[in-house]
């Protein structure tokens, strides 16, 4: 099935260049080219699109304003913004409305890969009602206590990168959003940034202040959500899972980048649970009731009630935001690493083990012999099941 892509730019030469360079894709993509935001909105009224790719600087209505309208009226459309590196103020305007930020000029393959990836993710998450809400998310919920901490720190005269980074690292929503921004093409980083401290340093205190204080990208969890899920416990579990995963990565001699990505994946692996509870409180309360009634795992109850799991939801959103494939895969398949198409032991397998280890350590500290729920087929494939006792002993000595 063809993808429907809408390109928007007020410069005729750029539109012609896009048409020319993307012509070989006309069998896969149905492309429409609009020379203004007004024309783009007319196109959206007449036809449905999978993706909109808009220039930032345009007269009358700029790209950020256009994408805000699209977000409100057509939330299912994936939104990509193109902007120059000097347009930091403009980029910040689009933080709540754009899924992806690509630097201008943008290489053809970078653009093609971005569009193909977000379309693939939409195909994986085939529950339309969930797509509708998740694609429209522009505010990340965070713990009330951490929200107060970050507000106080950023409002203080001596706010430091170290203290801000430490607070962000404790929060799943802030971690996800900061990494989305710092790893966008707009910032032009030579490598992927997975360290929260590095991310805050690279963004700078002023950008973080703008995110939190001016744009209001973050908001406290609703009381309803806090009544459905033990949010603080989930946060603690996710942070501890990230720490365990990173320690195992170090024991297995993984590179610093792989270790950092592993820790971030561990921290983010349950992001989808909180997004589901925040955006679908009635349905998620039913999920939790199902867990209590039948004694099944949460992800099995989610499949039964919602048709998707929190792992799918978290991976879908992080993929839309352009985080690296191994982090997206790690979140998406942390319960079922055998479903990952990557034919090697990867982050999803390591986080799968770390997640189970953390649960067992809480229930049976220093007293478990085997991991219930382990995807043994996956671990056996790489002859790693026998290393789990070594990982356990290593962690318990620390």
One Martini backbone bead per residue (centre of mass of N, CA, C, O) as a GRO file, in nm:
protein
  398
    1UNK     BB    1   0.096   0.037   0.022
    2UNK     BB    2   0.074   0.358  -0.012
    3UNK     BB    3   0.220   0.649   0.079
    4UNK     BB    4   0.113   0.961   0.226
    5UNK     BB    5   0.280   1.264   0.131
    6UNK     BB    6   0.344   1.593   0.273
    7UNK     BB    7   0.485   1.881   0.125
    8UNK     BB    8   0.631   2.192   0.273
    9UNK     BB    9   0.712   2.491   0.073
   10UNK     BB   10   0.781   2.831  -0.033
   11UNK     BB   11   1.007   2.716  -0.224
   12UNK     BB   12   1.010   2.623  -0.547
   13UNK     BB   13   1.295   2.493  -0.576
   14UNK     BB   14   1.263   2.289  -0.346
   15UNK     BB   15   1.016   2.140  -0.451
   16UNK     BB   16   1.144   2.054  -0.719
   17UNK     BB   17   1.377   1.897  -0.589
   18UNK     BB   18   1.201   1.692  -0.445
   19UNK     BB   19   1.053   1.577  -0.688
   20UNK     BB   20   1.309   1.481  -0.832
   21UNK     BB   21   1.448   1.302  -0.602
   22UNK     BB   22   1.159   1.133  -0.539
   23UNK     BB   23   1.060   0.993  -0.801
   24UNK     BB   24   1.156   0.687  -0.749
   25UNK     BB   25   0.908   0.667  -0.513
   26UNK     BB   26   0.619   0.661  -0.662
   27UNK     BB   27   0.545   0.352  -0.592
   28UNK     BB   28   0.542   0.409  -0.264
   29UNK     BB   29   0.463   0.718  -0.306
   30UNK     BB   30   0.220   0.965  -0.234
   31UNK     BB   31   0.275   1.292  -0.359
   32UNK     BB   32   0.252   1.621  -0.207
   33UNK     BB   33   0.286   1.977  -0.303
   34UNK     BB   34   0.322   2.264  -0.094
   35UNK     BB   35   0.357   2.640  -0.088
   36UNK     BB   36   0.178   2.636   0.184
   37UNK     BB   37  -0.007   2.618   0.463
   38UNK     BB   38  -0.282   2.664   0.332
   39UNK     BB   39  -0.251   2.442   0.115
   40UNK     BB   40  -0.206   2.210   0.311
   41UNK     BB   41  -0.488   2.226   0.449
   42UNK     BB   42  -0.645   2.168   0.193
   43UNK     BB   43  -0.528   1.886   0.146
   44UNK     BB   44  -0.625   1.765   0.424
   45UNK     BB   45  -0.932   1.798   0.359
   46UNK     BB   46  -0.928   1.605   0.090
   47UNK     BB   47  -0.702   1.419   0.231
   48UNK     BB   48  -0.504   1.154   0.335
   49UNK     BB   49  -0.221   1.126   0.566
   50UNK     BB   50   0.077   1.007   0.711
   51UNK     BB   51   0.271   1.256   0.627
   52UNK     BB   52   0.440   1.560   0.734
   53UNK     BB   53   0.666   1.792   0.560
   54UNK     BB   54   0.804   2.088   0.706
   55UNK     BB   55   0.887   2.391   0.693
   56UNK     BB   56   0.952   2.656   0.897
   57UNK     BB   57   1.001   2.905   0.707
   58UNK     BB   58   0.700   3.096   0.671
   59UNK     BB   59   0.457   3.276   0.568
   60UNK     BB   60   0.197   3.364   0.794
   61UNK     BB   61   0.265   3.034   0.836
   62UNK     BB   62   0.447   2.837   1.008
   63UNK     BB   63   0.548   2.522   1.082
   64UNK     BB   64   0.460   2.519   1.380
   65UNK     BB   65   0.171   2.617   1.332
   66UNK     BB   66   0.086   2.398   1.138
   67UNK     BB   67   0.139   2.149   1.329
   68UNK     BB   68  -0.069   2.234   1.541
   69UNK     BB   69  -0.312   2.200   1.358
   70UNK     BB   70  -0.262   1.907   1.280
   71UNK     BB   71  -0.265   1.793   1.567
   72UNK     BB   72  -0.565   1.874   1.621
   73UNK     BB   73  -0.710   1.766   1.341
   74UNK     BB   74  -0.454   1.538   1.263
   75UNK     BB   75  -0.309   1.320   1.477
   76UNK     BB   76  -0.226   1.076   1.273
   77UNK     BB   77  -0.018   1.260   1.165
   78UNK     BB   78   0.302   1.271   1.090
   79UNK     BB   79   0.553   1.508   1.223
   80UNK     BB   80   0.783   1.703   1.023
   81UNK     BB   81   1.071   1.911   1.062
   82UNK     BB   82   1.241   2.180   0.889
   83UNK     BB   83   1.568   2.313   0.989
   84UNK     BB   84   1.795   2.528   1.081
   85UNK     BB   85   2.059   2.566   1.307
   86UNK     BB   86   1.976   2.883   1.371
   87UNK     BB   87   1.660   2.796   1.472
   88UNK     BB   88   1.610   2.758   1.786
   89UNK     BB   89   1.351   2.917   1.844
   90UNK     BB   90   1.180   2.765   1.635
   91UNK     BB   91   1.217   2.479   1.743
   92UNK     BB   92   1.087   2.530   2.023
   93UNK     BB   93   0.800   2.576   1.897
   94UNK     BB   94   0.794   2.250   1.792
   95UNK     BB   95   0.815   2.046   2.033
   96UNK     BB   96   0.492   1.977   2.067
   97UNK     BB   97   0.429   1.911   1.735
   98UNK     BB   98   0.683   1.739   1.678
   99UNK     BB   99   0.843   1.433   1.612
  100UNK     BB  100   1.053   1.551   1.402
  101UNK     BB  101   1.399   1.673   1.344
  102UNK     BB  102   1.535   1.828   1.055
  103UNK     BB  103   1.796   1.925   0.883
  104UNK     BB  104   1.884   2.218   0.695
  105UNK     BB  105   1.986   2.046   0.476
  106UNK     BB  106   1.847   1.736   0.349
  107UNK     BB  107   1.909   1.431   0.299
  108UNK     BB  108   1.744   1.206   0.127
  109UNK     BB  109   1.793   0.946   0.305
  110UNK     BB  110   1.709   1.068   0.573
  111UNK     BB  111   1.417   1.125   0.490
  112UNK     BB  112   1.335   0.840   0.400
  113UNK     BB  113   1.398   0.695   0.665
  114UNK     BB  114   1.205   0.856   0.844
  115UNK     BB  115   0.942   0.786   0.695
  116UNK     BB  116   0.963   0.476   0.696
  117UNK     BB  117   0.976   0.439   1.003
  118UNK     BB  118   0.705   0.569   1.091
  119UNK     BB  119   0.531   0.380   0.915
  120UNK     BB  120   0.615   0.114   1.042
  121UNK     BB  121   0.519   0.180   1.329
  122UNK     BB  122   0.221   0.207   1.255
  123UNK     BB  123   0.188  -0.087   1.162
  124UNK     BB  124   0.255  -0.223   1.432
  125UNK     BB  125   0.039  -0.015   1.542
  126UNK     BB  126  -0.303  -0.119   1.483
  127UNK     BB  127  -0.438   0.069   1.699
  128UNK     BB  128  -0.613   0.344   1.632
  129UNK     BB  129  -0.686   0.467   1.909
  130UNK     BB  130  -0.390   0.473   2.008
  131UNK     BB  131  -0.261   0.633   1.788
  132UNK     BB  132  -0.424   0.892   1.828
  133UNK     BB  133  -0.308   0.958   2.111
  134UNK     BB  134   0.000   0.917   2.086
  135UNK     BB  135   0.038   1.117   1.842
  136UNK     BB  136  -0.084   1.366   2.037
  137UNK     BB  137   0.147   1.392   2.220
  138UNK     BB  138   0.294   1.691   2.416
  139UNK     BB  139   0.293   1.575   2.714
  140UNK     BB  140   0.487   1.480   2.992
  141UNK     BB  141   0.463   1.286   3.255
  142UNK     BB  142   0.538   1.358   3.605
  143UNK     BB  143   0.646   1.365   3.905
  144UNK     BB  144   0.564   1.584   4.140
  145UNK     BB  145   0.838   1.600   4.292
  146UNK     BB  146   1.015   1.644   4.034
  147UNK     BB  147   0.871   1.891   3.931
  148UNK     BB  148   0.946   2.069   4.171
  149UNK     BB  149   1.252   2.038   4.151
  150UNK     BB  150   1.295   2.150   3.860
  151UNK     BB  151   1.167   2.423   3.909
  152UNK     BB  152   1.350   2.520   4.141
  153UNK     BB  153   1.622   2.489   3.999
  154UNK     BB  154   1.561   2.672   3.743
  155UNK     BB  155   1.483   2.929   3.934
  156UNK     BB  156   1.756   2.939   4.024
  157UNK     BB  157   2.059   3.113   4.013
  158UNK     BB  158   2.243   2.823   4.063
  159UNK     BB  159   2.198   2.648   3.831
  160UNK     BB  160   2.298   2.317   3.736
  161UNK     BB  161   2.382   2.065   3.536
  162UNK     BB  162   2.405   1.842   3.748
  163UNK     BB  163   2.129   1.879   3.895
  164UNK     BB  164   1.949   1.860   3.644
  165UNK     BB  165   2.047   1.581   3.545
  166UNK     BB  166   1.962   1.421   3.801
  167UNK     BB  167   1.659   1.476   3.781
  168UNK     BB  168   1.605   1.370   3.494
  169UNK     BB  169   1.718   1.075   3.549
  170UNK     BB  170   1.455   1.011   3.741
  171UNK     BB  171   1.283   1.065   3.472
  172UNK     BB  172   1.116   0.932   3.210
  173UNK     BB  173   0.993   1.171   3.050
  174UNK     BB  174   1.243   1.359   3.047
  175UNK     BB  175   1.438   1.165   2.920
  176UNK     BB  176   1.291   1.127   2.650
  177UNK     BB  177   1.274   1.429   2.559
  178UNK     BB  178   1.574   1.509   2.571
  179UNK     BB  179   1.670   1.287   2.370
  180UNK     BB  180   1.506   1.375   2.133
  181UNK     BB  181   1.637   1.656   2.097
  182UNK     BB  182   1.951   1.598   2.102
  183UNK     BB  183   1.910   1.370   1.852
  184UNK     BB  184   1.850   1.561   1.653
  185UNK     BB  185   1.949   1.699   1.356
  186UNK     BB  186   1.964   1.994   1.452
  187UNK     BB  187   2.227   1.944   1.645
  188UNK     BB  188   2.451   1.768   1.495
  189UNK     BB  189   2.551   1.510   1.612
  190UNK     BB  190   2.807   1.272   1.570
  191UNK     BB  191   2.641   1.124   1.800
  192UNK     BB  192   2.483   0.945   2.012
  193UNK     BB  193   2.292   1.044   2.305
  194UNK     BB  194   2.269   0.873   2.640
  195UNK     BB  195   2.362   1.087   2.832
  196UNK     BB  196   2.216   1.305   3.043
  197UNK     BB  197   2.452   1.493   3.103
  198UNK     BB  198   2.532   1.542   2.811
  199UNK     BB  199   2.257   1.654   2.719
  200UNK     BB  200   2.251   1.903   2.906
  201UNK     BB  201   2.513   2.026   2.810
  202UNK     BB  202   2.435   2.052   2.505
  203UNK     BB  203   2.175   2.219   2.548
  204UNK     BB  204   2.146   2.365   2.806
  205UNK     BB  205   1.990   2.546   3.044
  206UNK     BB  206   1.811   2.727   2.862
  207UNK     BB  207   1.664   2.499   2.712
  208UNK     BB  208   1.549   2.355   2.959
  209UNK     BB  209   1.392   2.596   3.062
  210UNK     BB  210   1.209   2.620   2.816
  211UNK     BB  211   1.078   2.343   2.835
  212UNK     BB  212   0.962   2.382   3.134
  213UNK     BB  213   0.869   2.699   3.161
  214UNK     BB  214   0.754   2.784   2.869
  215UNK     BB  215   0.636   2.525   2.708
  216UNK     BB  216   0.537   2.290   2.884
  217UNK     BB  217   0.616   1.967   2.842
  218UNK     BB  218   0.552   1.930   3.145
  219UNK     BB  219   0.350   1.723   3.376
  220UNK     BB  220   0.165   1.618   3.613
  221UNK     BB  221   0.023   1.369   3.729
  222UNK     BB  222  -0.265   1.240   3.759
  223UNK     BB  223  -0.459   1.120   4.008
  224UNK     BB  224  -0.576   0.886   3.850
  225UNK     BB  225  -0.310   0.750   3.779
  226UNK     BB  226  -0.209   0.715   4.076
  227UNK     BB  227  -0.459   0.515   4.138
  228UNK     BB  228  -0.373   0.284   3.931
  229UNK     BB  229  -0.063   0.339   3.978
  230UNK     BB  230   0.266   0.286   4.117
  231UNK     BB  231   0.464   0.512   4.012
  232UNK     BB  232   0.714   0.522   4.202
  233UNK     BB  233   0.778   0.216   4.172
  234UNK     BB  234   0.823   0.221   3.869
  235UNK     BB  235   1.055   0.415   3.869
  236UNK     BB  236   1.246   0.249   4.043
  237UNK     BB  237   1.249   0.003   3.861
  238UNK     BB  238   1.364   0.142   3.605
  239UNK     BB  239   1.629   0.244   3.724
  240UNK     BB  240   1.732  -0.030   3.825
  241UNK     BB  241   1.727  -0.168   3.552
  242UNK     BB  242   1.936   0.018   3.420
  243UNK     BB  243   2.168  -0.049   3.612
  244UNK     BB  244   2.178  -0.353   3.565
  245UNK     BB  245   2.219  -0.346   3.260
  246UNK     BB  246   2.489  -0.191   3.269
  247UNK     BB  247   2.649  -0.396   3.436
  248UNK     BB  248   2.623  -0.628   3.236
  249UNK     BB  249   2.750  -0.482   2.997
  250UNK     BB  250   3.025  -0.457   3.137
  251UNK     BB  251   3.074  -0.762   3.183
  252UNK     BB  252   3.036  -0.801   2.849
  253UNK     BB  253   3.211  -0.573   2.705
  254UNK     BB  254   3.071  -0.329   2.629
  255UNK     BB  255   3.032  -0.042   2.511
  256UNK     BB  256   2.960   0.269   2.608
  257UNK     BB  257   2.721   0.311   2.418
  258UNK     BB  258   2.576   0.044   2.486
  259UNK     BB  259   2.553   0.096   2.790
  260UNK     BB  260   2.392   0.357   2.774
  261UNK     BB  261   2.155   0.240   2.608
  262UNK     BB  262   2.079   0.026   2.815
  263UNK     BB  263   2.001   0.215   3.045
  264UNK     BB  264   1.786   0.379   2.895
  265UNK     BB  265   1.605   0.138   2.831
  266UNK     BB  266   1.548   0.063   3.123
  267UNK     BB  267   1.415   0.336   3.201
  268UNK     BB  268   1.195   0.320   2.941
  269UNK     BB  269   1.034   0.038   2.934
  270UNK     BB  270   0.759   0.167   3.106
  271UNK     BB  271   0.634   0.413   2.961
  272UNK     BB  272   0.363   0.291   2.846
  273UNK     BB  273   0.208   0.256   3.111
  274UNK     BB  274   0.177   0.563   3.173
  275UNK     BB  275   0.041   0.647   2.909
  276UNK     BB  276  -0.207   0.466   2.935
  277UNK     BB  277  -0.310   0.565   3.214
  278UNK     BB  278  -0.328   0.870   3.131
  279UNK     BB  279  -0.511   0.822   2.849
  280UNK     BB  280  -0.658   0.527   2.968
  281UNK     BB  281  -0.800   0.488   3.258
  282UNK     BB  282  -1.035   0.286   3.225
  283UNK     BB  283  -0.883   0.062   3.070
  284UNK     BB  284  -0.645   0.034   3.279
  285UNK     BB  285  -0.815  -0.053   3.516
  286UNK     BB  286  -0.904  -0.313   3.376
  287UNK     BB  287  -0.626  -0.436   3.358
  288UNK     BB  288  -0.566  -0.446   3.667
  289UNK     BB  289  -0.812  -0.623   3.735
  290UNK     BB  290  -0.722  -0.864   3.560
  291UNK     BB  291  -0.463  -0.925   3.712
  292UNK     BB  292  -0.599  -0.985   3.989
  293UNK     BB  293  -0.805  -1.205   3.896
  294UNK     BB  294  -0.582  -1.397   3.710
  295UNK     BB  295  -0.263  -1.364   3.753
  296UNK     BB  296  -0.134  -1.197   3.531
  297UNK     BB  297   0.041  -1.034   3.327
  298UNK     BB  298   0.030  -0.720   3.216
  299UNK     BB  299   0.081  -0.769   2.907
  300UNK     BB  300  -0.151  -0.978   2.881
  301UNK     BB  301  -0.381  -0.789   2.969
  302UNK     BB  302  -0.338  -0.577   2.747
  303UNK     BB  303  -0.398  -0.762   2.510
  304UNK     BB  304  -0.688  -0.834   2.597
  305UNK     BB  305  -0.800  -0.528   2.627
  306UNK     BB  306  -0.620  -0.351   2.393
  307UNK     BB  307  -0.412  -0.520   2.179
  308UNK     BB  308  -0.170  -0.400   2.345
  309UNK     BB  309   0.136  -0.295   2.474
  310UNK     BB  310   0.353  -0.103   2.650
  311UNK     BB  311   0.589  -0.173   2.464
  312UNK     BB  312   0.463  -0.072   2.201
  313UNK     BB  313   0.408   0.218   2.288
  314UNK     BB  314   0.693   0.305   2.367
  315UNK     BB  315   0.830   0.232   2.097
  316UNK     BB  316   0.657   0.409   1.914
  317UNK     BB  317   0.727   0.687   2.033
  318UNK     BB  318   1.039   0.666   2.017
  319UNK     BB  319   1.039   0.624   1.711
  320UNK     BB  320   0.904   0.889   1.631
  321UNK     BB  321   1.147   1.052   1.781
  322UNK     BB  322   1.431   0.903   1.683
  323UNK     BB  323   1.540   0.686   1.830
  324UNK     BB  324   1.726   0.436   1.841
  325UNK     BB  325   1.673   0.118   1.744
  326UNK     BB  326   1.784  -0.034   2.003
  327UNK     BB  327   1.590   0.114   2.195
  328UNK     BB  328   1.322   0.054   2.062
  329UNK     BB  329   1.357  -0.255   2.071
  330UNK     BB  330   1.405  -0.281   2.376
  331UNK     BB  331   1.121  -0.184   2.453
  332UNK     BB  332   0.933  -0.358   2.264
  333UNK     BB  333   1.107  -0.652   2.356
  334UNK     BB  334   1.137  -0.698   2.680
  335UNK     BB  335   0.939  -0.960   2.686
  336UNK     BB  336   1.007  -1.051   2.354
  337UNK     BB  337   1.301  -1.105   2.208
  338UNK     BB  338   1.225  -1.321   1.985
  339UNK     BB  339   1.065  -1.098   1.803
  340UNK     BB  340   1.321  -0.999   1.714
  341UNK     BB  341   1.500  -0.957   1.405
  342UNK     BB  342   1.759  -0.952   1.546
  343UNK     BB  343   2.058  -1.169   1.497
  344UNK     BB  344   2.130  -1.089   1.813
  345UNK     BB  345   2.256  -0.995   2.097
  346UNK     BB  346   2.067  -0.750   2.263
  347UNK     BB  347   1.920  -0.509   2.444
  348UNK     BB  348   1.648  -0.657   2.481
  349UNK     BB  349   1.774  -0.901   2.631
  350UNK     BB  350   1.909  -0.751   2.865
  351UNK     BB  351   1.651  -0.607   2.971
  352UNK     BB  352   1.487  -0.857   3.018
  353UNK     BB  353   1.670  -0.961   3.246
  354UNK     BB  354   1.679  -0.706   3.428
  355UNK     BB  355   1.378  -0.691   3.485
  356UNK     BB  356   1.356  -0.968   3.627
  357UNK     BB  357   1.575  -0.927   3.840
  358UNK     BB  358   1.445  -0.691   3.987
  359UNK     BB  359   1.190  -0.835   4.074
  360UNK     BB  360   1.335  -1.066   4.231
  361UNK     BB  361   1.493  -0.885   4.431
  362UNK     BB  362   1.233  -0.773   4.568
  363UNK     BB  363   1.104  -1.055   4.647
  364UNK     BB  364   1.415  -1.221   4.657
  365UNK     BB  365   1.663  -1.139   4.823
  366UNK     BB  366   1.924  -1.351   4.756
  367UNK     BB  367   1.692  -1.610   4.670
  368UNK     BB  368   1.731  -1.677   4.361
  369UNK     BB  369   1.763  -1.924   4.087
  370UNK     BB  370   1.525  -1.831   3.891
  371UNK     BB  371   1.364  -1.692   3.600
  372UNK     BB  372   1.062  -1.590   3.567
  373UNK     BB  373   0.980  -1.537   3.221
  374UNK     BB  374   1.199  -1.646   3.053
  375UNK     BB  375   1.354  -1.635   2.732
  376UNK     BB  376   1.511  -1.918   2.661
  377UNK     BB  377   1.533  -1.932   2.355
  378UNK     BB  378   1.701  -1.676   2.331
  379UNK     BB  379   1.936  -1.744   2.525
  380UNK     BB  380   2.015  -2.019   2.394
  381UNK     BB  381   2.097  -1.911   2.115
  382UNK     BB  382   2.358  -1.763   2.286
  383UNK     BB  383   2.456  -1.918   2.538
  384UNK     BB  384   2.329  -1.744   2.825
  385UNK     BB  385   2.183  -1.888   3.057
  386UNK     BB  386   2.448  -1.968   3.223
  387UNK     BB  387   2.509  -1.650   3.303
  388UNK     BB  388   2.301  -1.560   3.514
  389UNK     BB  389   2.442  -1.641   3.781
  390UNK     BB  390   2.680  -1.450   3.733
  391UNK     BB  391   2.517  -1.190   3.727
  392UNK     BB  392   2.391  -1.219   4.004
  393UNK     BB  393   2.653  -1.233   4.173
  394UNK     BB  394   2.767  -0.965   4.080
  395UNK     BB  395   2.529  -0.785   4.186
  396UNK     BB  396   2.531  -0.893   4.494
  397UNK     BB  397   2.827  -0.772   4.553
  398UNK     BB  398   2.754  -0.453   4.517
   0.00000   0.00000   0.00000
